[in-house]
């Protein structure tokens, strides 16, 4: 090994608006041990030029064609030299003590494969941003509490021991979304444990244009079916029986709306009262999520019929 303790892997696609603050935060960690930063970029905008001009010490793996999120992470992990591998997004800002917090947690809990924490809304001035935050991270809102074991941690705020990838391989590349959820399910099936610390926080900048948010929700619905087909996670039985799913599909938006709204009202109530359009936009996004879910559900090319 090279003596590098940490490797930070950052997948990037068309990140010219966010890559600079992201790298500013990642490259200025309050850490006494050596670490490296790896960006896996397949952008068609100015992102690679910004990285080369302003952060020449960052290792950039460049691809001319867009690569999926799972593939991008794996490309970075393949060249990572650290004993510990942290992953965040090109649209995220980490705290100066991010790596140090995770270093201390790994030391306190050496038997856990990965540690991480919640996501904070990085652009709270936007109603659409708050809506996307509610849709994606209501299960991982920052709140008071103690460190606890879990079966999933957001992929923008997590670190792994190197052996995890050596033993189980990399992130799945056969799904379009939720690659981290599928990966975590697989390693937990092998007895590995994940640790969630509510004090380790990362700010994520969400989409601010309504069309981008809706398109993303469609993709998430699509990816949800792909993951459920490969796991025994809640909802997996539903997608294996299309007739049953078709009957219950209209109720799914109401279930998601109720669960996410309850969490938000409990932990982020100010945002809901300050931006009353969050609920209508969230409901609209759920319709797109259901459309993506239904399209993939009835995609016979990816379906092994169990009806």
VENKA-V746578 format. One record per pair of residues at least 6 apart in sequence whose C-alpha atoms are under 7 Angstrom apart, sorted by the first residue. I is the first residue (numbers start at 1). GAP is how many residues later the second one is. If there is no record, write none. Layout:
i->I gap->GAP
i->I gap->GAP
This chain:
i->1 gap->80
i->2 gap->79
i->4 gap->30
i->4 gap->31
i->4 gap->77
i->4 gap->78
i->5 gap->28
i->5 gap->29
i->5 gap->30
i->5 gap->77
i->5 gap->78
i->5 gap->79
i->6 gap->28
i->6 gap->29
i->6 gap->30
i->6 gap->76
i->6 gap->77
i->6 gap->78
i->6 gap->79
i->7 gap->28
i->7 gap->29
i->7 gap->30
i->7 gap->73
i->7 gap->74
i->7 gap->75
i->7 gap->77
i->7 gap->78
i->7 gap->79
i->8 gap->28
i->8 gap->29
i->8 gap->30
i->8 gap->77
i->8 gap->78
i->8 gap->79
i->9 gap->28
i->9 gap->29
i->9 gap->30
i->9 gap->64
i->9 gap->67
i->9 gap->68
i->9 gap->77
i->9 gap->78
i->9 gap->79
i->10 gap->28
i->10 gap->29
i->10 gap->30
i->10 gap->77
i->10 gap->78
i->10 gap->79
i->10 gap->80
i->11 gap->28
i->11 gap->29
i->11 gap->30
i->11 gap->58
i->11 gap->61
i->11 gap->62
i->11 gap->78
i->11 gap->79
i->12 gap->27
i->12 gap->28
i->12 gap->29
i->12 gap->30
i->12 gap->31
i->12 gap->78
i->13 gap->28
i->13 gap->29
i->13 gap->30
i->14 gap->29
i->14 gap->30
i->14 gap->31
i->14 gap->33
i->15 gap->32
i->15 gap->75
i->16 gap->29
i->16 gap->30
i->16 gap->31
i->18 gap->72
i->18 gap->73
i->19 gap->71
i->19 gap->72
i->21 gap->72
i->22 gap->68
i->22 gap->69
i->22 gap->70
i->22 gap->71
i->25 gap->68
i->25 gap->69
i->25 gap->70
i->25 gap->71
i->26 gap->68
i->28 gap->68
i->29 gap->67
i->29 gap->68
i->29 gap->70
i->30 gap->66
i->30 gap->67
i->30 gap->70
i->31 gap->68
i->31 gap->69
i->37 gap->21
i->37 gap->22
i->38 gap->20
i->38 gap->21
i->38 gap->22
i->38 gap->38
i->39 gap->20
i->39 gap->21
i->39 gap->22
i->40 gap->20
i->40 gap->21
i->40 gap->22
i->40 gap->32
i->40 gap->36
i->41 gap->19
i->41 gap->20
i->41 gap->21
i->41 gap->22
i->42 gap->20
i->42 gap->21
i->42 gap->22
i->42 gap->23
i->42 gap->24
i->42 gap->25
i->43 gap->23
i->70 gap->101
i->70 gap->102
i->70 gap->103
i->70 gap->109
i->71 gap->102
i->74 gap->96
i->74 gap->97
i->83 gap->78
i->83 gap->79
i->84 gap->75
i->84 gap->76
i->84 gap->77
i->84 gap->78
i->85 gap->74
i->85 gap->75
i->85 gap->76
i->85 gap->77
i->86 gap->72
i->86 gap->73
i->86 gap->74
i->87 gap->68
i->87 gap->69
i->87 gap->70
i->87 gap->71
i->87 gap->72
i->88 gap->67
i->88 gap->68
i->88 gap->69
i->89 gap->67
i->91 gap->113
i->91 gap->114
i->92 gap->110
i->92 gap->111
i->92 gap->112
i->92 gap->113
i->93 gap->109
i->93 gap->110
i->93 gap->111
i->94 gap->108
i->94 gap->109
i->95 gap->107
i->98 gap->102
i->101 gap->99
i->102 gap->13
i->112 gap->80
i->112 gap->81
i->112 gap->82
i->112 gap->83
i->113 gap->47
i->113 gap->48
i->113 gap->51
i->113 gap->79
i->113 gap->80
i->113 gap->81
i->114 gap->44
i->114 gap->45
i->114 gap->46
i->114 gap->47
i->114 gap->80
i->114 gap->81
i->115 gap->43
i->115 gap->44
i->115 gap->45
i->115 gap->79
i->115 gap->80
i->115 gap->81
i->116 gap->37
i->116 gap->41
i->116 gap->42
i->116 gap->43
i->116 gap->79
i->116 gap->80
i->116 gap->81
i->116 gap->84
i->117 gap->36
i->117 gap->40
i->117 gap->41
i->117 gap->79
i->117 gap->80
i->117 gap->81
i->117 gap->82
i->117 gap->83
i->117 gap->84
i->118 gap->22
i->118 gap->23
i->118 gap->24
i->118 gap->39
i->118 gap->80
i->118 gap->82
i->118 gap->83
i->118 gap->84
i->119 gap->18
i->119 gap->21
i->119 gap->22
i->119 gap->23
i->119 gap->82
i->119 gap->83
i->119 gap->84
i->119 gap->85
i->120 gap->21
i->120 gap->22
i->120 gap->81
i->120 gap->82
i->120 gap->83
i->120 gap->84
i->121 gap->12
i->121 gap->82
i->121 gap->83
i->121 gap->84
i->122 gap->81
i->122 gap->82
i->122 gap->83
i->123 gap->6
i->123 gap->82
i->123 gap->83
i->124 gap->6
i->126 gap->82
i->127 gap->148
i->127 gap->150
i->127 gap->151
i->128 gap->79
i->128 gap->80
i->128 gap->81
i->128 gap->82
i->129 gap->77
i->129 gap->78
i->129 gap->79
i->130 gap->148
i->131 gap->147
i->131 gap->150
i->131 gap->151
i->132 gap->74
i->132 gap->81
i->133 gap->73
i->134 gap->126
i->135 gap->147
i->138 gap->122
i->138 gap->125
i->138 gap->126
i->142 gap->56
i->143 gap->55
i->143 gap->124
i->144 gap->54
i->145 gap->53
i->146 gap->51
i->147 gap->48
i->147 gap->49
i->147 gap->50
i->147 gap->51
i->148 gap->47
i->148 gap->48
i->148 gap->49
i->149 gap->44
i->149 gap->45
i->149 gap->46
i->149 gap->47
i->150 gap->44
i->150 gap->45
i->150 gap->46
i->151 gap->33
i->151 gap->34
i->151 gap->37
i->151 gap->43
i->152 gap->29
i->152 gap->32
i->153 gap->43
i->155 gap->25
i->157 gap->45
i->171 gap->8
i->171 gap->9
i->171 gap->12
i->172 gap->7
i->172 gap->11
i->175 gap->48
i->175 gap->51
i->176 gap->47
i->177 gap->43
i->177 gap->46
i->178 gap->45
i->182 gap->45
i->207 gap->6
i->214 gap->71
i->214 gap->74
i->217 gap->68
i->217 gap->71
i->217 gap->72
i->218 gap->70
i->218 gap->71
i->218 gap->73
i->218 gap->74
i->219 gap->73
i->220 gap->69
i->221 gap->68
i->221 gap->69
i->221 gap->71
i->221 gap->72
i->222 gap->70
i->222 gap->71
i->222 gap->73
i->222 gap->74
i->224 gap->69
i->225 gap->14
i->225 gap->68
i->225 gap->71
i->225 gap->72
i->228 gap->7
i->228 gap->8
i->228 gap->11
i->229 gap->7
i->229 gap->10
i->229 gap->11
i->238 gap->6
i->238 gap->7
i->239 gap->6
i->239 gap->58
i->240 gap->66
i->241 gap->65
i->241 gap->66
i->242 gap->55
i->242 gap->65
i->253 gap->33
i->272 gap->6
